[in-house]
Amino acid sequence: MFNKVRRRSSGSGPPEDRQAAEAIRDALSRTDTPLVSPDFNAQVLAAVSSRSPWWNLALSYFQPALTTAAASAVVTILLINMPGHAGNPALAASAPAPAIAIRREATDTAIDDRLDALLNSSRPTYLAFAALQAAPLAPRVVPHPRS
Amino acid sequence: MTIEAEATVITMPVSRDTEGDPEEARWLVRARLGDEAAFTWLLNRYRNRVIRLAAHILRRPDEAEDAAQEAFIRAFRNIRAFRGDSRFTTWLFHIVLRVCLDRRRLKRWDSEVQWDDTLPLSSPKDPIDTRLVVNALLKELSPPLRAALVLRELEGMEYEDIAHVLGIPVGTVRSRLNAARARFRDLYMRVVEETNRVQ
């Protein structure tokens, strides 16, 4: 059928298209349609008539607002928990680094301990220390570099 | 108020499809009111065509019925969205195509099966079984183009309506279908030559 038409006409013209279309139509129409189960309609009707529970409807109604709120909360928590408030450059620059803060605290504690120990030591030592503090400092003689 | 009375109150835009089929137009109005009898009428009218279309798009006869059911459920739940701008079949077949494409994207989707394995190879009247050639052709085409071929050749739809179903320009539908037919001719000629060589 089809090859005869092809031999008669040169190129791909409308008659060939019609022949091809008819052949395709014929073949498709002869292809078996899958069998339909007897309760096809009943299943569809049952699914269409079944109502969604109220919480699904409420959830779908409020979903955009809930999603936005949840996302905002997550971002806020992340920013708060970030070390040095990295979200704010000014705060991040002014905040001391943890290592430096710890070292300063240890130095203060050591000085306090030494001063306590000094005050609690023997009285002569204390008096000497007091005299030393009270006495004016003698001018310091700086030797000339060439002498 | 009875459904019939309500149906007369609600005005539905007359589509190109329903203006030539007042009975379907009446059933569609009732379907928009949620009337089960109208759903059943539409099911009985379009069930086989929807299943056949789904089977051709999916090339999985075992999945076609499920896909058709899903498409009908989606269509009936959103029947109010059908405004009558297009034919009802155009709107329904668009849903069928979307459902089938969604199914093919699922992880559990395995592959297509050889649909026509059980078909007889040829008959005395027609030594070249065109069904096998068409089967080979469909295997080469993308699912939307298979839908286009079925809608054009089996459903007899216009190019404009097929373009609406596929969501692509009319010119694209026309050129792709022409390419598909040309490919069919090539396949057919190859089968003929092969048959002659064997004989």
Chai-1 contact restraints between the chains, C-beta under 6 A:
chainA,res_idxA,chainB,res_idxB,connection_type,confidence,min_distance_angstrom,max_distance_angstrom,comment,restraint_id
A,F2,B,Y188,contact,1.0,0.0,6.0,A-B,restraint_1
A,N3,B,V192,contact,1.0,0.0,6.0,A-B,restraint_2
A,S12,B,A182,contact,1.0,0.0,6.0,A-B,restraint_3
A,D17,B,R181,contact,1.0,0.0,6.0,A-B,restraint_4
A,A20,B,R181,contact,1.0,0.0,6.0,A-B,restraint_5
A,A20,B,F184,contact,1.0,0.0,6.0,A-B,restraint_6
A,A20,B,R185,contact,1.0,0.0,6.0,A-B,restraint_7
A,A21,B,E153,contact,1.0,0.0,6.0,A-B,restraint_8
A,A23,B,T130,contact,1.0,0.0,6.0,A-B,restraint_9
A,I24,B,V134,contact,1.0,0.0,6.0,A-B,restraint_10
A,I24,B,E153,contact,1.0,0.0,6.0,A-B,restraint_11
A,I24,B,F184,contact,1.0,0.0,6.0,A-B,restraint_12
A,R25,B,E153,contact,1.0,0.0,6.0,A-B,restraint_13
A,A27,B,T130,contact,1.0,0.0,6.0,A-B,restraint_14
A,A27,B,R131,contact,1.0,0.0,6.0,A-B,restraint_15
A,A27,B,V134,contact,1.0,0.0,6.0,A-B,restraint_16
A,L28,B,E153,contact,1.0,0.0,6.0,A-B,restraint_17
A,L28,B,L154,contact,1.0,0.0,6.0,A-B,restraint_18
A,R30,B,R131,contact,1.0,0.0,6.0,A-B,restraint_19
A,T33,B,N48,contact,1.0,0.0,6.0,A-B,restraint_20
A,T33,B,R52,contact,1.0,0.0,6.0,A-B,restraint_21
A,P34,B,I51,contact,1.0,0.0,6.0,A-B,restraint_22
A,P34,B,A55,contact,1.0,0.0,6.0,A-B,restraint_23
A,P34,B,P61,contact,1.0,0.0,6.0,A-B,restraint_24
A,P34,B,A64,contact,1.0,0.0,6.0,A-B,restraint_25
A,N41,B,T40,contact,1.0,0.0,6.0,A-B,restraint_26
A,N41,B,L43,contact,1.0,0.0,6.0,A-B,restraint_27
A,V44,B,Q69,contact,1.0,0.0,6.0,A-B,restraint_28
A,V44,B,F72,contact,1.0,0.0,6.0,A-B,restraint_29
A,V44,B,I73,contact,1.0,0.0,6.0,A-B,restraint_30
A,L45,B,E36,contact,1.0,0.0,6.0,A-B,restraint_31
A,L45,B,F39,contact,1.0,0.0,6.0,A-B,restraint_32
A,A47,B,I73,contact,1.0,0.0,6.0,A-B,restraint_33
A,V48,B,I73,contact,1.0,0.0,6.0,A-B,restraint_34
A,V48,B,F76,contact,1.0,0.0,6.0,A-B,restraint_35
